[in-house]
Amino acid sequence: MNSWARLAFSTIKTLATASVGLSCAGAAPKAPPAVPVTASAKALDDVEVGERQVDAAAGDCASACAGLGRMQLGRDALCKPVSPSCERAKERTKKAEASVASFCDPCGGS
């Protein structure tokens, strides 16, 4: 390979790497690591979304029971093993259970 060809190849390699993040071997650039959703974050979300659903049910037992069920799943996930949010999730779920019981037959959860 003459010097002109080496210079051209080196320039193309540099431009390709800089502009699209590829090496000459054609390897794709590494994607940034995904931010994992932790089990406790999902469980907290379940408690919060379920609580809003219970609050918005306004006498609709199916919706209230669905929200309560979601809260109970979130509570169970936060309490097995016990997390710092367990006690608060238990309190919120107990309050929602009493609220739903005031206008609905038992939902069948825990």
C-alpha atoms as an extended CHARMM CRD file, in Angstrom:
* protein
*
       110  EXT
         1         1  MET       CA              0.0000000000        0.0000000000        0.0000000000  PROA      1               0.0000000000
         2         2  ASN       CA              1.5060000000        3.3340000000       -0.9750000000  PROA      2               0.0000000000
         3         3  SER       CA              1.5530000000        6.3820000000        1.2880000000  PROA      3               0.0000000000
         4         4  TRP       CA             -1.4320000000        7.9760000000       -0.4570000000  PROA      4               0.0000000000
         5         5  ALA       CA             -3.5490000000        4.8760000000        0.1030000000  PROA      5               0.0000000000
         6         6  ARG       CA             -2.4880000000        4.6770000000        3.7770000000  PROA      6               0.0000000000
         7         7  LEU       CA             -3.4120000000        8.3440000000        4.2660000000  PROA      7               0.0000000000
         8         8  ALA       CA             -6.7920000000        7.8670000000        2.5580000000  PROA      8               0.0000000000
         9         9  PHE       CA             -7.5490000000        4.7490000000        4.5890000000  PROA      9               0.0000000000
        10        10  SER       CA             -6.5420000000        6.4690000000        7.8450000000  PROA      10              0.0000000000
        11        11  THR       CA             -8.7060000000        9.5030000000        7.0130000000  PROA      11              0.0000000000
        12        12  ILE       CA            -11.7290000000        7.3630000000        6.1490000000  PROA      12              0.0000000000
        13        13  LYS       CA            -11.2570000000        5.3450000000        9.3450000000  PROA      13              0.0000000000
        14        14  THR       CA            -11.0690000000        8.5230000000       11.4520000000  PROA      14              0.0000000000
        15        15  LEU       CA            -14.1360000000       10.0690000000        9.7980000000  PROA      15              0.0000000000
        16        16  ALA       CA            -16.1910000000        6.8940000000       10.1140000000  PROA      16              0.0000000000
        17        17  THR       CA            -15.3350000000        6.4840000000       13.7690000000  PROA      17              0.0000000000
        18        18  ALA       CA            -16.0000000000       10.1330000000       14.6240000000  PROA      18              0.0000000000
        19        19  SER       CA            -19.1990000000       10.6030000000       12.6300000000  PROA      19              0.0000000000
        20        20  VAL       CA            -21.0990000000        7.4080000000       13.3260000000  PROA      20              0.0000000000
        21        21  GLY       CA            -19.2870000000        5.8800000000       16.2660000000  PROA      21              0.0000000000
        22        22  LEU       CA            -18.2160000000        2.7640000000       14.3310000000  PROA      22              0.0000000000
        23        23  SER       CA            -14.8490000000        1.1320000000       14.2230000000  PROA      23              0.0000000000
        24        24  CYS       CA            -13.4200000000       -0.1020000000       10.9580000000  PROA      24              0.0000000000
        25        25  ALA       CA            -14.4240000000       -3.5890000000       11.9430000000  PROA      25              0.0000000000
        26        26  GLY       CA            -18.0410000000       -2.4170000000       11.6770000000  PROA      26              0.0000000000
        27        27  ALA       CA            -18.9010000000       -2.9390000000       15.3150000000  PROA      27              0.0000000000
        28        28  ALA       CA            -21.9530000000       -1.0300000000       16.4240000000  PROA      28              0.0000000000
        29        29  PRO       CA            -21.4610000000        1.6000000000       19.1150000000  PROA      29              0.0000000000
        30        30  LYS       CA            -22.3280000000        0.5280000000       22.6130000000  PROA      30              0.0000000000
        31        31  ALA       CA            -25.7220000000        1.7050000000       23.7760000000  PROA      31              0.0000000000
        32        32  PRO       CA            -25.8320000000        3.5420000000       27.0750000000  PROA      32              0.0000000000
        33        33  PRO       CA            -26.7940000000        1.2360000000       29.9130000000  PROA      33              0.0000000000
        34        34  ALA       CA            -30.5260000000        1.0750000000       30.5100000000  PROA      34              0.0000000000
        35        35  VAL       CA            -31.7620000000        2.4220000000       33.8060000000  PROA      35              0.0000000000
        36        36  PRO       CA            -33.2760000000       -0.5930000000       35.5280000000  PROA      36              0.0000000000
        37        37  VAL       CA            -36.6560000000       -0.2730000000       37.1470000000  PROA      37              0.0000000000
        38        38  THR       CA            -36.2020000000       -1.7750000000       40.5500000000  PROA      38              0.0000000000
        39        39  ALA       CA            -38.8090000000       -4.0230000000       42.0640000000  PROA      39              0.0000000000
        40        40  SER       CA            -39.3430000000       -1.5640000000       44.8980000000  PROA      40              0.0000000000
        41        41  ALA       CA            -39.9180000000        1.3300000000       42.4580000000  PROA      41              0.0000000000
        42        42  LYS       CA            -42.5420000000       -0.7470000000       40.6360000000  PROA      42              0.0000000000
        43        43  ALA       CA            -44.1290000000       -1.7470000000       43.9340000000  PROA      43              0.0000000000
        44        44  LEU       CA            -44.2990000000        1.8720000000       45.1070000000  PROA      44              0.0000000000
        45        45  ASP       CA            -45.8890000000        2.7760000000       41.7800000000  PROA      45              0.0000000000
        46        46  ASP       CA            -48.4500000000       -0.0080000000       42.2590000000  PROA      46              0.0000000000
        47        47  VAL       CA            -49.3890000000        1.3590000000       45.6830000000  PROA      47              0.0000000000
        48        48  GLU       CA            -49.6750000000        4.9320000000       44.3990000000  PROA      48              0.0000000000
        49        49  VAL       CA            -51.6030000000        4.1390000000       41.2020000000  PROA      49              0.0000000000
        50        50  GLY       CA            -53.8950000000        1.7140000000       43.0360000000  PROA      50              0.0000000000
        51        51  GLU       CA            -54.5970000000        4.3040000000       45.7190000000  PROA      51              0.0000000000
        52        52  ARG       CA            -55.5500000000        6.8860000000       43.0790000000  PROA      52              0.0000000000
        53        53  GLN       CA            -57.7950000000        4.3060000000       41.4310000000  PROA      53              0.0000000000
        54        54  VAL       CA            -59.5520000000        3.5820000000       44.7460000000  PROA      54              0.0000000000
        55        55  ASP       CA            -59.9740000000        7.3200000000       45.4040000000  PROA      55              0.0000000000
        56        56  ALA       CA            -61.4190000000        7.8860000000       41.9430000000  PROA      56              0.0000000000
        57        57  ALA       CA            -63.7480000000        4.8530000000       42.0300000000  PROA      57              0.0000000000
        58        58  ALA       CA            -66.6390000000        6.8540000000       43.5220000000  PROA      58              0.0000000000
        59        59  GLY       CA            -68.7470000000        3.8040000000       44.3160000000  PROA      59              0.0000000000
        60        60  ASP       CA            -67.6470000000        1.7120000000       41.3140000000  PROA      60              0.0000000000
        61        61  CYS       CA            -66.7740000000       -1.5110000000       43.1190000000  PROA      61              0.0000000000
        62        62  ALA       CA            -65.0190000000       -3.1430000000       40.1650000000  PROA      62              0.0000000000
        63        63  SER       CA            -62.6580000000       -0.1910000000       39.8020000000  PROA      63              0.0000000000
        64        64  ALA       CA            -62.1710000000        0.1380000000       43.5570000000  PROA      64              0.0000000000
        65        65  CYS       CA            -61.3670000000       -3.5610000000       43.8960000000  PROA      65              0.0000000000
        66        66  ALA       CA            -58.9390000000       -3.4170000000       40.9730000000  PROA      66              0.0000000000
        67        67  GLY       CA            -57.1460000000       -0.4870000000       42.5880000000  PROA      67              0.0000000000
        68        68  LEU       CA            -57.1360000000       -2.2060000000       45.9550000000  PROA      68              0.0000000000
        69        69  GLY       CA            -55.7050000000       -5.3620000000       44.3860000000  PROA      69              0.0000000000
        70        70  ARG       CA            -52.9100000000       -3.3520000000       42.8120000000  PROA      70              0.0000000000
        71        71  MET       CA            -52.1660000000       -1.7140000000       46.1560000000  PROA      71              0.0000000000
        72        72  GLN       CA            -52.0510000000       -5.1120000000       47.8630000000  PROA      72              0.0000000000
        73        73  LEU       CA            -49.6010000000       -6.4590000000       45.2790000000  PROA      73              0.0000000000
        74        74  GLY       CA            -47.3860000000       -3.4220000000       45.7590000000  PROA      74              0.0000000000
        75        75  ARG       CA            -47.5680000000       -3.7330000000       49.5330000000  PROA      75              0.0000000000
        76        76  ASP       CA            -46.6910000000       -7.4150000000       49.3890000000  PROA      76              0.0000000000
        77        77  ALA       CA            -43.6870000000       -6.7140000000       47.1590000000  PROA      77              0.0000000000
        78        78  LEU       CA            -42.4560000000       -3.9780000000       49.5020000000  PROA      78              0.0000000000
        79        79  CYS       CA            -42.8370000000       -6.1720000000       52.5750000000  PROA      79              0.0000000000
        80        80  LYS       CA            -41.2670000000       -9.4290000000       51.3190000000  PROA      80              0.0000000000
        81        81  PRO       CA            -38.4270000000       -8.8320000000       52.1120000000  PROA      81              0.0000000000
        82        82  VAL       CA            -39.2150000000       -5.8560000000       54.2870000000  PROA      82              0.0000000000
        83        83  SER       CA            -38.1880000000       -2.5550000000       52.7470000000  PROA      83              0.0000000000
        84        84  PRO       CA            -38.1460000000        0.9200000000       54.2820000000  PROA      84              0.0000000000
        85        85  SER       CA            -41.4850000000        1.6290000000       52.5350000000  PROA      85              0.0000000000
        86        86  CYS       CA            -43.2720000000       -1.4400000000       53.9210000000  PROA      86              0.0000000000
        87        87  GLU       CA            -44.9740000000        0.1430000000       56.9340000000  PROA      87              0.0000000000
        88        88  ARG       CA            -46.2620000000        3.1290000000       54.9480000000  PROA      88              0.0000000000
        89        89  ALA       CA            -47.5880000000        0.7950000000       52.2320000000  PROA      89              0.0000000000
        90        90  LYS       CA            -49.3750000000       -1.2530000000       54.9090000000  PROA      90              0.0000000000
        91        91  GLU       CA            -50.9880000000        1.8840000000       56.3550000000  PROA      91              0.0000000000
        92        92  ARG       CA            -52.1310000000        3.1630000000       52.9700000000  PROA      92              0.0000000000
        93        93  THR       CA            -53.5050000000       -0.2420000000       51.9540000000  PROA      93              0.0000000000
        94        94  LYS       CA            -55.3540000000       -0.6830000000       55.2590000000  PROA      94              0.0000000000
        95        95  LYS       CA            -56.9750000000        2.7440000000       54.8130000000  PROA      95              0.0000000000
        96        96  ALA       CA            -57.9880000000        1.8660000000       51.2430000000  PROA      96              0.0000000000
        97        97  GLU       CA            -59.3870000000       -1.5060000000       52.3770000000  PROA      97              0.0000000000
        98        98  ALA       CA            -61.6060000000        0.2740000000       54.9250000000  PROA      98              0.0000000000
        99        99  SER       CA            -62.7230000000        2.7910000000       52.3170000000  PROA      99              0.0000000000
       100       100  VAL       CA            -63.6330000000        0.1230000000       49.7640000000  PROA      100             0.0000000000
       101       101  ALA       CA            -65.3660000000       -2.0210000000       52.4050000000  PROA      101             0.0000000000
       102       102  SER       CA            -67.6360000000        0.9350000000       53.2240000000  PROA      102             0.0000000000
       103       103  PHE       CA            -69.3490000000        0.7390000000       49.8190000000  PROA      103             0.0000000000
       104       104  CYS       CA            -68.4870000000       -2.6730000000       48.3260000000  PROA      104             0.0000000000
       105       105  ASP       CA            -68.7670000000       -6.3320000000       49.1970000000  PROA      105             0.0000000000
       106       106  PRO       CA            -65.3790000000       -7.8920000000       49.9890000000  PROA      106             0.0000000000
       107       107  CYS       CA            -63.0630000000       -7.8340000000       46.9790000000  PROA      107             0.0000000000
       108       108  GLY       CA            -61.3010000000      -11.0890000000       47.7470000000  PROA      108             0.0000000000
       109       109  GLY       CA            -57.7390000000       -9.7840000000       48.2670000000  PROA      109             0.0000000000
       110       110  SER       CA            -55.4980000000      -10.0750000000       51.2900000000  PROA      110             0.0000000000
